[in-house]
């Protein structure tokens, strides 16, 4: 069971997460935030203050205060927490078998006793490097939605089969099967499940029929998403996705303008997450409650298209479910009206 504020737990727990535990201090059943991967996410000072007064570093936290613990006890607890997970001081490099982030040093306690302890190799510098890497990967997508997209990509359920059409336009699977992906992750735990498909329109339409067909497929899936966007989202975000919807002036927080530069590098799972979950502190609804994965992925394709093309581009005036041009050797959908209707005067 999970608290509402802890809906993202990160990667699934593995037996190796508890390799060094003589008994399980952190169980595999999730209730609250995931501590099995907490190591390296925060400085030592954060953990000490967090336990003394949780709300000082995390407003709204309902964690009880542990300021009755001595400083030595808090330091020992922090040392344990900092050892957990792939960035923890006890994490091993899969290639060398040595500690990835830490080194052993001799430490002397207040009682005069010395012991070998693991410390960060470069202290604050190493921690800041981890934080910088996480920040540059922003927007950081909650694992729940990354895993859901991966499941739709490799899954065999009815829902996954339906979702594959828009998903194939958005992302290319790294491996043919999920089993092959899992095998590769034994060597490289950070192996990505897919590579992103670029929706940027080419300056010149490819002469190669296969490449041309790929461009048309991306347009088609994005255009189908446009129809849904017009119905569900345009009142706030505008028909062109630029935030100039009819309802926008009346809203406390203005709707997003998807042609802004920050959206250009959003990944498939980032779009899927925001569409599914909505945006906290705004009036955007959680579309996962009313739209199935197929529909949300179509919306993701449209948003990805307008973000990378800074507007509707070739989708301007394009009837939903129609290609806007016919190329030799490329299959296309029957067109009731190939030409866009003339604008009203």
DOLOKOL-164207 format. One record per residue (C-alpha): residue number from 1; residue in one letter; x, y, z. Coordinates in Angstrom, 3 decimals, padded with zeros to 6 digits. Example, Ala and Ser with C-alpha at 12.3 -4.5 7.8 and 13.67 -1.06 7.14 Angstrom:
SITE zator vexmar       px       py       pz
SITE     1      a  012.300 -004.500  007.800
SITE     2      s  013.670 -001.060  007.140
REM end
This chain:
SITE zator vexmar       px       py       pz
SITE     1      x  000.000  000.000  000.000
SITE     2      x  001.297  003.461 -000.868
SITE     3      x  000.506  006.926  000.395
SITE     4      x -000.838  009.345 -002.252
SITE     5      x  002.299  011.497 -002.142
SITE     6      x  004.534  008.460 -002.820
SITE     7      x  003.032  007.259 -006.085
SITE     8      x  006.416  006.993 -007.804
SITE     9      x  008.615  004.295 -006.290
SITE    10      x  011.382  003.972 -008.868
SITE    11      x  012.713  000.711 -010.257
SITE    12      x  011.442 -002.623 -008.965
SITE    13      x  013.267 -004.045 -005.956
SITE    14      x  015.701 -006.903 -006.628
SITE    15      x  017.253 -009.416 -004.250
SITE    16      x  020.635 -007.747 -004.813
SITE    17      x  019.286 -004.570 -003.192
SITE    18      x  019.490 -006.399  000.143
SITE    19      x  022.691 -008.373 -000.464
SITE    20      x  024.559 -006.791  002.450
SITE    21      x  021.724 -006.977  004.974
SITE    22      x  022.085 -009.598  007.673
SITE    23      x  018.320 -009.290  007.942
SITE    24      x  015.964 -007.120  005.955
SITE    25      x  015.752 -003.644  007.399
SITE    26      x  013.958 -002.489  004.248
SITE    27      x  011.416 -004.997  002.962
SITE    28      x  010.351 -005.632 -000.608
SITE    29      x  006.749 -004.648  000.157
SITE    30      x  006.340 -000.972 -000.655
SITE    31      x  004.608  001.278  001.844
SITE    32      x  005.737  004.857  001.592
SITE    33      x  008.786  006.085 -000.336
SITE    34      x  011.256  003.592 -001.753
SITE    35      x  014.259  003.469  000.556
SITE    36      x  015.948  000.579 -001.231
SITE    37      x  017.234  003.073 -003.819
SITE    38      x  017.690  006.172 -001.632
SITE    39      x  021.503  006.151 -001.543
SITE    40      x  023.164  009.109 -003.224
SITE    41      x  019.957  011.022 -003.856
SITE    42      x  020.554  013.481 -000.995
SITE    43      x  023.578  014.731  001.026
SITE    44      x  024.220  013.311  004.501
SITE    45      x  023.090  016.597  006.048
SITE    46      x  019.689  016.302  004.363
SITE    47      x  019.003  012.910  005.962
SITE    48      x  019.996  014.113  009.422
SITE    49      x  017.794  017.216  009.217
SITE    50      x  014.985  015.194  007.587
SITE    51      x  014.871  012.847  010.576
SITE    52      x  015.148  015.632  013.134
SITE    53      x  012.427  017.765  011.523
SITE    54      x  010.981  016.293  008.278
SITE    55      x  008.990  019.411  007.374
SITE    56      x  012.122  021.565  007.399
SITE    57      x  013.301  019.969  004.144
SITE    58      x  010.096  018.490  002.732
SITE    59      x  007.034  020.715  003.283
SITE    60      x  003.829  018.760  003.818
SITE    61      x  005.590  015.573  004.908
SITE    62      x  003.631  013.446  007.377
SITE    63      x  006.727  011.630  008.633
SITE    64      x  007.105  011.777  012.435
SITE    65      x  010.091  013.547  014.001
SITE    66      x  013.031  011.418  015.143
SITE    67      x  014.874  014.187  016.977
SITE    68      x  015.015  011.973  020.068
SITE    69      x  017.829  010.030  018.353
SITE    70      x  021.389  010.988  019.234
SITE    71      x  023.655  012.518  016.589
SITE    72      x  025.660  009.275  016.455
SITE    73      x  022.499  007.270  015.871
SITE    74      x  021.434  009.659  013.104
SITE    75      x  024.876  009.397  011.495
SITE    76      x  024.719  005.587  011.615
SITE    77      x  021.220  005.601  010.136
SITE    78      x  022.349  007.997  007.411
SITE    79      x  025.346  005.798  006.589
SITE    80      x  022.990  002.852  006.084
SITE    81      x  020.584  004.811  003.885
SITE    82      x  023.443  006.218  001.788
SITE    83      x  024.620  002.677  001.074
SITE    84      x  021.392  001.580 -000.617
SITE    85      x  020.623  001.460 -004.340
SITE    86      x  022.593  001.877 -007.574
SITE    87      x  024.097  005.212 -006.425
SITE    88      x  024.728  004.065 -002.862
SITE    89      x  028.140  003.692 -001.288
SITE    90      x  027.772 -000.118 -001.344
SITE    91      x  026.834 -000.309 -005.020
SITE    92      x  029.209 -002.442 -007.070
SITE    93      x  030.352 -001.798 -010.612
SITE    94      x  028.996 -004.673 -012.725
SITE    95      x  032.215 -004.760 -014.790
SITE    96      x  034.938 -004.437 -012.131
SITE    97      x  033.111 -005.786 -009.076
SITE    98      x  034.482 -002.867 -007.032
SITE    99      x  032.493 -000.230 -005.222
SITE   100      x  031.161  002.213 -007.785
SITE   101      x  030.812  005.407 -005.758
SITE   102      x  032.719  004.824 -002.517
SITE   103      x  036.061  003.939 -000.927
SITE   104      x  036.936  002.434  002.443
SITE   105      x  038.476  004.715  005.068
SITE   106      x  039.315  004.269  008.723
SITE   107      x  037.051  006.298  010.997
SITE   108      x  037.380  006.793  014.744
SITE   109      x  034.204  007.254  016.783
SITE   110      x  033.622  009.295  019.981
SITE   111      x  034.409  006.175  022.020
SITE   112      x  037.884  005.989  020.481
SITE   113      x  037.140  002.831  018.524
SITE   114      x  038.193  002.660  014.860
SITE   115      x  036.341  000.925  012.052
SITE   116      x  036.376  000.654  008.283
SITE   117      x  033.558  002.677  006.726
SITE   118      x  032.547  003.457  003.154
SITE   119      x  032.695  007.108  002.128
SITE   120      x  031.985  008.837 -001.149
SITE   121      x  035.077  008.873 -003.346
SITE   122      x  034.973  012.614 -003.900
SITE   123      x  032.506  013.663 -001.236
SITE   124      x  030.256  016.545 -002.222
SITE   125      x  031.714  016.664 -005.744
SITE   126      x  030.594  013.102 -006.483
SITE   127      x  027.117  013.725 -005.068
SITE   128      x  026.748  016.888 -007.120
SITE   129      x  027.698  014.945 -010.257
SITE   130      x  024.830  012.510 -009.627
SITE   131      x  022.394  015.363 -009.014
SITE   132      x  023.607  017.157 -012.142
SITE   133      x  023.115  014.026 -014.249
SITE   134      x  019.573  013.609 -012.900
SITE   135      x  018.812  017.283 -013.509
SITE   136      x  020.068  017.205 -017.104
SITE   137      x  017.768  014.248 -017.741
SITE   138      x  014.782  016.440 -016.803
SITE   139      x  011.892  016.101 -017.112
SITE   140      x  012.422  013.130 -014.846
SITE   141      x  009.549  010.768 -015.583
SITE   142      x  008.092  008.749 -012.713
SITE   143      x  009.050  005.107 -013.144
SITE   144      x  005.402  004.079 -013.089
SITE   145      x  004.759  005.654 -016.477
SITE   146      x  008.101  004.695 -018.002
SITE   147      x  007.360  001.080 -017.018
SITE   148      x  003.827  001.326 -018.426
SITE   149      x  005.093  002.509 -021.809
SITE   150      x  007.693 -000.288 -021.780
SITE   151      x  004.987 -002.832 -020.952
SITE   152      x  002.810 -001.568 -023.796
SITE   153      x  005.804 -001.750 -026.140
SITE   154      x  006.732 -005.367 -025.343
SITE   155      x  003.489 -006.697 -023.873
SITE   156      x  001.004 -009.090 -025.458
SITE   157      x -002.187 -007.990 -023.696
SITE   158      x -005.134 -006.678 -025.694
SITE   159      x -004.404 -003.173 -024.425
SITE   160      x -000.758 -003.453 -025.482
SITE   161      x -001.687 -004.691 -028.942
SITE   162      x -004.010 -001.721 -029.440
SITE   163      x -001.353  000.726 -028.267
SITE   164      x  001.394 -000.526 -030.564
SITE   165      x  000.303  001.471 -033.639
SITE   166      x  000.904  004.948 -032.162
SITE   167      x  003.755  003.670 -029.996
SITE   168      x  005.739  002.439 -032.995
SITE   169      x  005.515  005.935 -034.464
SITE   170      x  006.812  007.455 -031.224
SITE   171      x  009.628  005.105 -030.216
SITE   172      x  011.769  002.281 -031.591
SITE   173      x  012.273 -000.748 -029.278
SITE   174      x  015.905 -001.412 -028.399
SITE   175      x  015.414 -005.182 -028.658
SITE   176      x  012.949 -007.410 -030.462
SITE   177      x  011.683 -009.039 -027.265
SITE   178      x  011.403 -008.177 -023.595
SITE   179      x  013.495 -011.268 -022.759
SITE   180      x  016.378 -009.910 -024.838
SITE   181      x  016.086 -006.562 -023.077
SITE   182      x  016.180 -008.186 -019.639
SITE   183      x  019.236 -010.230 -020.631
SITE   184      x  021.046 -007.085 -021.778
SITE   185      x  020.191 -005.361 -018.500
SITE   186      x  022.142 -008.004 -016.602
SITE   187      x  025.269 -006.471 -018.112
SITE   188      x  024.038 -002.886 -018.185
SITE   189      x  021.243 -002.128 -015.665
SITE   190      x  020.752  001.296 -017.268
SITE   191      x  019.948 -000.132 -020.719
SITE   192      x  017.071  001.858 -022.210
SITE   193      x  014.048  000.068 -023.604
SITE   194      x  013.680  002.300 -026.655
SITE   195      x  015.105  005.147 -028.701
SITE   196      x  013.032  008.216 -029.471
SITE   197      x  011.607  008.837 -032.956
SITE   198      x  012.134  012.379 -034.191
SITE   199      x  008.969  014.140 -035.384
SITE   200      x  010.779  017.081 -036.967
SITE   201      x  009.586  017.574 -040.554
SITE   202      x  012.347  017.052 -043.166
SITE   203      x  013.283  020.053 -045.300
SITE   204      x  012.807  017.866 -048.392
SITE   205      x  010.542  014.835 -048.542
SITE   206      x  012.706  011.661 -048.799
SITE   207      x  012.793  010.029 -052.224
SITE   208      x  013.215  006.597 -050.646
SITE   209      x  009.708  005.043 -050.358
SITE   210      x  010.421  003.470 -046.942
SITE   211      x  011.678  006.732 -045.449
SITE   212      x  008.770  008.627 -047.016
SITE   213      x  006.295  006.128 -045.611
SITE   214      x  007.800  006.636 -042.133
SITE   215      x  007.297  010.405 -042.422
SITE   216      x  003.696  009.927 -043.518
SITE   217      x  003.022  007.460 -040.721
SITE   218      x  004.275  009.937 -038.112
SITE   219      x  002.080  012.644 -039.622
SITE   220      x -000.933  010.363 -039.616
SITE   221      x -000.587  009.281 -035.980
SITE   222      x  000.070  012.893 -034.920
SITE   223      x -002.922  014.042 -036.959
SITE   224      x -005.184  011.496 -035.286
SITE   225      x -003.983  012.888 -031.974
SITE   226      x -004.813  016.365 -033.279
SITE   227      x -008.476  015.400 -033.632
SITE   228      x -008.581  014.285 -030.007
SITE   229      x -006.627  017.362 -028.910
SITE   230      x -009.129  019.627 -030.666
SITE   231      x -011.985  017.996 -028.757
SITE   232      x -010.425  017.627 -025.316
SITE   233      x -007.600  020.147 -024.969
SITE   234      x -007.969  023.061 -027.381
SITE   235      x -010.313  025.074 -025.143
SITE   236      x -007.329  025.716 -022.876
SITE   237      x -004.259  025.126 -025.047
SITE   238      x -005.633  026.467 -028.352
SITE   239      x -006.066  024.636 -031.653
SITE   240      x -002.363  025.107 -032.457
SITE   241      x -001.191  024.066 -028.983
SITE   242      x  000.214  027.527 -028.286
SITE   243      x -001.785  028.093 -025.096
SITE   244      x -004.196  030.576 -026.702
SITE   245      x -007.400  028.705 -025.944
SITE   246      x -010.705  030.467 -025.340
SITE   247      x -010.639  029.549 -021.643
SITE   248      x -006.991  030.531 -021.107
SITE   249      x -007.534  034.178 -020.050
SITE   250      x -009.849  033.122 -017.220
SITE   251      x -007.427  030.605 -015.677
SITE   252      x -005.244  031.359 -012.652
SITE   253      x -002.270  029.533 -014.174
SITE   254      x -001.988  029.966 -017.920
SITE   255      x -002.111  026.778 -020.029
SITE   256      x  001.148  025.494 -021.458
SITE   257      x  002.402  026.712 -024.836
SITE   258      x  003.783  023.547 -026.393
SITE   259      x  005.764  025.430 -029.020
SITE   260      x  008.130  026.744 -026.336
SITE   261      x  011.680  025.380 -026.524
SITE   262      x  011.490  023.452 -023.237
SITE   263      x  008.968  021.000 -024.711
SITE   264      x  011.067  020.138 -027.754
SITE   265      x  013.073  017.461 -025.930
SITE   266      x  010.228  015.852 -024.015
SITE   267      x  010.418  012.072 -024.367
SITE   268      x  007.569  009.683 -025.145
SITE   269      x  007.187  008.663 -021.515
SITE   270      x  007.345  012.315 -020.374
SITE   271      x  004.413  013.204 -022.621
SITE   272      x  002.566  010.030 -021.573
SITE   273      x  003.126  010.881 -017.904
SITE   274      x  001.849  014.443 -018.144
SITE   275      x -001.173  013.457 -020.230
SITE   276      x -001.981  010.591 -017.859
SITE   277      x -001.396  012.301 -014.549
SITE   278      x -002.121  015.925 -015.317
SITE   279      x -000.077  018.739 -013.824
SITE   280      x -000.310  019.456 -010.081
SITE   281      x -001.563  022.920 -009.107
SITE   282      x -003.241  023.387 -012.502
SITE   283      x -006.680  022.596 -013.874
SITE   284      x -005.390  019.946 -016.257
SITE   285      x -007.291  016.698 -015.603
SITE   286      x -005.863  013.214 -015.191
SITE   287      x -006.646  011.785 -018.610
SITE   288      x -005.699  008.269 -017.494
SITE   289      x -009.127  008.187 -015.853
SITE   290      x -010.988  008.741 -019.138
SITE   291      x -008.622  007.942 -022.044
SITE   292      x -007.092  004.552 -022.772
SITE   293      x -003.337  004.139 -023.533
SITE   294      x -003.975  004.136 -027.300
SITE   295      x -005.637  007.546 -027.111
SITE   296      x -003.038  009.001 -024.747
SITE   297      x -000.216  007.858 -027.049
SITE   298      x -001.957  009.488 -030.019
SITE   299      x -002.102  012.710 -028.027
SITE   300      x  001.590  012.273 -027.172
SITE   301      x  002.387  011.997 -030.898
SITE   302      x  000.535  015.236 -031.685
SITE   303      x  002.223  017.115 -028.831
SITE   304      x  005.614  015.779 -029.825
SITE   305      x  004.967  016.888 -033.414
SITE   306      x  003.959  020.476 -032.635
SITE   307      x  006.716  020.837 -030.019
SITE   308      x  009.441  019.777 -032.461
SITE   309      x  007.983  021.698 -035.426
SITE   310      x  007.015  024.813 -033.424
SITE   311      x  003.414  024.561 -034.586
SITE   312      x  001.063  022.541 -036.781
SITE   313      x  003.407  022.539 -039.832
SITE   314      x  002.115  019.930 -042.320
SITE   315      x -000.882  019.184 -040.084
SITE   316      x -002.335  022.628 -040.799
SITE   317      x -005.709  022.052 -042.471
SITE   318      x -005.063  018.304 -042.776
SITE   319      x -008.287  016.272 -042.373
SITE   320      x -008.044  013.715 -039.584
SITE   321      x -007.125  010.187 -040.796
SITE   322      x -005.855  011.467 -044.163
SITE   323      x -002.388  011.821 -045.576
SITE   324      x -001.868  015.207 -047.115
SITE   325      x -000.065  013.901 -050.159
SITE   326      x  000.298  010.814 -052.267
SITE   327      x  003.755  009.474 -053.121
SITE   328      x  004.640  006.744 -055.651
SITE   329      x  005.129  003.358 -054.033
SITE   330      x  003.706  004.443 -050.667
SITE   331      x  000.484  002.984 -049.351
SITE   332      x -001.958  005.626 -048.238
SITE   333      x -005.409  005.793 -046.775
SITE   334      x -008.343  006.483 -049.134
SITE   335      x -008.754  010.225 -049.295
SITE   336      x -012.201  011.708 -049.354
SITE   337      x -010.627  015.135 -049.711
SITE   338      x -006.902  015.340 -050.363
SITE   339      x -006.864  019.110 -050.597
SITE   340      x -007.363  021.145 -047.468
SITE   341      x -010.597  023.145 -047.472
SITE   342      x -010.199  026.781 -048.403
SITE   343      x -010.242  029.081 -045.385
SITE   344      x -013.429  030.994 -044.795
SITE   345      x -013.292  034.644 -045.820
REM end
